[in-house]
Amino acid sequence: MEALAERPEARQVDLAARLGVAVGTINWYLKRFAAKGYIKVKRIGRWKWGYILTPKGMTELSRMTMSYVYGSMSLYRTIRARSGSLVRHVKDAGFGEVRIEGEGDVADVCRLTCMEHGLRVRDSGRGDHVPVIKVRGKDLVLELPGDAVPQSL
């Protein structure tokens, strides 16, 4: 719906390319949005259509946006709490540095938490005796040197 709000005269193939989905998927969503009253479909040429968000569609787009923002903030708070707990565990074990294995937003939040707690984040390297926080999707696993059982959160 956001893409339609920005370019109401976009072709289905252009929407598909922009969103990284199949044209058939775009067609399915457009039919669904029209049936729910979120958009009005208007012919503007022989092979060209316009997709106009209705007031109901704008309301739904706003609702979905707010839901996404709340969900993202909730995830951020959860990851901050989990990484904070692991960082305290690392510091209580007497370490001043840590390695983080993983990429993406969760790893970035974990790095930020480490730096805010005064833990140096060491570049990736094997064979050193530094705690490792492994990012596995939304889960964090702490491996302390010599620890037989990793700490998961």
C-alpha positions in Angstrom: 0.0 0.0 0.0 2.9 2.3 0.7 4.3 1.8 -2.8 0.8 2.6 -4.2 0.5 5.7 -2.2 3.9 6.9 -3.6 3.2 5.9 -7.2 -0.5 5.3 -7.9 0.2 4.8 -11.6 3.0 2.3 -11.2 2.7 -0.8 -13.3 2.4 -4.2 -11.6 5.8 -5.2 -13.0 7.4 -2.1 -11.5 5.8 -2.7 -8.1 7.0 -6.3 -8.2 10.5 -5.3 -9.0 10.5 -2.6 -6.3 9.2 -5.0 -3.6 11.1 -8.1 -4.8 8.1 -10.3 -5.4 6.5 -11.9 -8.3 4.0 -10.0 -10.5 1.4 -12.6 -9.6 1.8 -11.7 -6.0 1.3 -8.0 -6.7 -1.9 -8.9 -8.7 -3.2 -11.0 -5.9 -2.6 -8.2 -3.3 -4.2 -5.6 -5.6 -7.3 -7.7 -6.0 -7.4 -8.3 -2.2 -6.9 -4.6 -1.4 -9.7 -3.6 -3.9 -12.1 -6.2 -2.4 -11.5 -4.9 1.1 -12.0 -1.3 -0.1 -8.4 -0.2 0.6 -7.9 0.9 -3.0 -9.9 2.0 -6.1 -8.7 0.7 -9.4 -9.1 3.0 -12.4 -8.2 2.4 -16.0 -6.1 5.3 -17.3 -5.1 3.9 -20.6 -5.4 0.8 -22.8 -2.9 -1.2 -20.7 -2.4 1.2 -17.8 -4.2 1.3 -14.4 -4.2 3.7 -11.5 -4.5 2.5 -7.9 -5.8 5.1 -5.5 -5.8 4.6 -1.8 -9.2 5.1 -0.3 -9.7 6.7 3.2 -10.1 3.2 4.5 -6.8 2.2 2.8 -5.0 5.2 4.3 -6.3 4.2 7.7 -5.2 0.6 7.2 -1.7 1.8 6.0 -1.4 4.0 9.1 -2.4 1.1 11.4 0.1 -1.2 9.8 2.8 1.4 10.0 2.2 1.9 13.7 2.1 -1.8 14.3 5.5 -2.2 12.6 6.9 0.7 14.7 5.6 -0.8 18.0 6.9 -4.2 17.0 10.3 -2.9 16.1 10.6 -1.0 19.4 9.5 -4.0 21.4 12.1 -6.1 19.7 14.7 -3.4 20.3 13.9 -3.3 24.0 14.0 -7.1 24.3 17.4 -7.3 22.5 18.8 -4.5 24.7 17.6 -6.3 27.9 19.1 -9.7 26.7 22.4 -8.2 25.6 22.6 -6.1 28.8 22.2 -9.3 30.8 25.0 -11.0 28.9 27.3 -8.0 29.1 26.8 -8.0 32.9 27.6 -11.7 33.0 30.8 -11.0 30.9 31.9 -8.2 33.2 31.1 -10.2 36.4 33.4 -13.0 35.0 36.2 -10.4 34.9 36.4 -9.8 31.1 36.8 -6.3 29.5 36.3 -7.3 25.9 34.1 -9.6 23.9 33.6 -10.8 20.3 30.3 -10.7 18.6 29.6 -13.3 15.9 26.7 -12.4 13.6 25.5 -9.5 11.5 22.4 -7.4 11.2 20.3 -5.2 13.5 20.4 -7.6 16.5 24.2 -7.7 16.3 24.3 -3.9 16.0 22.2 -3.5 19.1 24.4 -6.0 20.9 27.5 -4.0 19.9 26.0 -0.8 21.1 25.1 -2.3 24.5 28.7 -3.6 24.9 30.2 -0.2 24.1 27.8 1.6 26.5 28.9 -0.8 29.3 32.5 -0.2 28.6 33.2 -3.5 27.0 35.6 -3.4 24.0 34.2 -5.3 21.0 37.1 -7.2 19.5 37.3 -8.0 15.8 36.5 -11.6 14.8 39.4 -14.0 15.4 39.8 -17.6 16.4 42.0 -19.0 19.1 41.8 -16.1 21.5 40.4 -16.4 25.0 37.7 -13.8 24.8 34.0 -14.3 25.5 31.9 -14.6 22.4 28.3 -13.4 22.0 26.7 -15.3 19.1 23.7 -13.8 17.4 21.4 -16.4 16.0 18.4 -14.7 14.6 16.8 -13.0 17.6 18.6 -15.2 20.1 21.9 -14.4 21.8 24.3 -17.1 23.1 27.2 -16.3 25.3 30.3 -18.5 25.3 32.8 -17.8 28.0 36.3 -19.2 27.6 36.5 -22.6 29.4 32.7 -22.7 29.9 31.2 -26.1 29.1 27.7 -24.8 28.8 26.9 -21.7 26.7 24.5 -19.1 28.2 21.5 -18.5 26.0 19.0 -15.7 26.1 
